[in-house]
Amino acid sequence: MKKKVFALLLCGLPLMINAQDAFDVLQMSQTELRGTSRFQSMAGAFGALGGDLSTLTQNPAGIGVYRSSDLGITMSVDCNSVKAGVDKMKETRFNINNVGYVGAIRLNSETVPNLNFGFTYNRLQSFNRHYVGGVADIPTSMSNFIADEFVNVNPNGPFTDADLYWTDDFNPYFDGNAPWAAVTTFDMPTKTYGYVGIINANDGYMQGLFGDATTGNAYYEVDERGHADEYNIGFGGNVANKLYFGLDFGILDLDYRSFQAYEEDLTNAYVMTDDEDLYQSPISNHNTRADWGLYNYLHSEGTGVNFKLGLIWRPTQALRIGAAFHTPTFYDMRDTYYVEASLKAYQDGNQLYSATKGSNDGYDYSSNYTISTPWRFMGSVAGVIGTQGIISLDYEYVANQTMRIGDDRGNNYPDVTYNVKDYFKPSHIIRLGAEYRVNPSWSLRAGYSYKTTQVKKGVDDYDYNIITVGTNPTYQYDNTVQNITCGVGYRYKSFYSDVAYVHNIRESVYNAFSPINDEYGYEPNVSADVKNNNNRISLTLGMRF
């Protein structure tokens, strides 16, 4: 089992505290199978084909395949079902997936028959997901994790409770380096007890609510909203009807909002009491109960840019080979976030106190930073069977370990870079698509895609202490993502219409907090499997002229 010591990983904590962590950037770097209905119905296996408005987000050399201009719009209805444990939530949403135009300029040259340009809007990712769940008989408490983190994260030695007190001259959120979750869950005001805590100083160490004889259950809710949209400007051409080339400049708009709630009800919890026998050590688990929760609000927004280069080679009429490279997307980001903690403590069936506390004295906090997403490489091959059939295969390599986070001047945080390399590995995407032309007007299509996990085995096996920053100890990641697709297309003169059906299966893992894994041994966390089943029907309407 690998041991990771917090102090070694958080030497740059004062810089990190106002930015996203590695798993947040991973989530914002993902893409989905979206675009035109023809593109979706073949599972996006268009890297060697081109001639579609979606190719500007994939292999821009596909713009060089056009011999005429193209104008189209794609709309979809998504029916999403999310299951976490035994709880299932459903919602239906309408989206505009793609709007685009490609202009073809014929040069009447055998060497360069045409040069083309295009403008498209594409929805790369919808963050909309809402799920709730519960875990019975939890093995430990998030409060223990927060207390343990408070002791272990300081490279200069353990923090003391003085690092958590708010005074006229000291704001622990900004003047100190203690984790914000610890600051929020310590020294909470009540009407009857003065100040109490979800974590407390007890005989020289920090104590969470969970200890010997403590039992309890956990409940969680994750409500995510937002999108990542890309606006593309592309140029491409054709050399002797053999080599197609293209380049694309992308401008991205990202807006992500989340509410994440985590609650526990604990029996025989270690809480502060007024028992005179415990005057020297006012922590008791005798006939006590604690109901507490941590509620996080986050709004991330940013704009970014990227570049894409691509080639398609047609050595014979029946064979096409494609390759494309995507630079990272370089985002300028702004976060606004807020956390609130609540605690109700009981003894012998009577309520002792109720307390709440919000971060930064109850006000939202904002920070600016930069991120860069993974670079991507795509290789593709397609076979054209006479005038009726197409079979296409794509492979995509996503270098998740190259993600970076930095300050608003673009200086990377070395400790987050270390975490990214430590947690993540490249993911691989396979896309397979086929089209059969029944007659000149009607076509049938089908496809399948599979994406592997982005995290290393040690993360999935809970061998790592996972570092998060800001106010939220929770982290999530995908294990696998699959798409099963089909569709039909209709052509009449210059008009075309395509319909696609996409069944998306996304298997994720929710972790309320990191496993506590240090020199004293391994203590599991609270986690749950989350499964998305999304059914999408999309319609594309367009004209070629």
Helices and strands as residue ranges (DSSP letters): H 6-9, H 13-16, H 22-28, H 37-41, G 53-57, G 60-65, E 70-84, E 87-106, E 114-126, E 129-135, H 142-152, G 161-163, H 180-184, E 188-189, E 195-196, E 200-202, E 205-207, E 215-239, E 243-267, E 271-272, G 276-278, E 283-284, E 288-316, E 319-326, E 330-347, E 350-358, G 359-362, E 365-372, E 376-385, E 389-398, G 400-402, E 404-407, H 414-423, E 427-437, E 442-451, H 457-460, E 475-492, E 495-511, E 516-518, E 521-523, E 527-544
